[in-house]
Amino acid sequence: MDEQASPPKGRRQDHTAIAVVEERRVKTGWDAANWMERFEIQTAVRHVERLPLGTSFTRVVNRIKTVTEALKEAPPITVVMDATRVGDAVVEMLERAGIGCALTPVTITSGAR
């Protein structure tokens, strides 16, 4: 296979990761000293998936849309997208595709250097 026809290096070496996370604000009681209700944030991971190496960007976007559409009856959903390396291009495609929920791109690094 010539270099021009092969997928970008990131698609050959790095999987695309998808995580769908639900957060709920839950009332936990009354704070009499401050005259206000107490709340805590509960987080539930609704879906985690690693797509196969070489998956096209278009298929990644379609898969994320499928996952979020299946969860549309749930409380507001945030899609946390691995935006490291070529994942950034998929984030841009998702923003244009209008997936109907919050999108949080995450860049994974080894640190400051």
Secondary structure, DSSP 8 states (H G I E B T S, - for coil): --TTTS--HHHHH---EEEEEEEEEEEEEEETTTTEEEEEEEEEEEEEEE--TT--HHHHHHHHHHHHHHTTTSS-EEEEEE-TTTHHHHHHHHHHHT-SSEEEEE---SS--
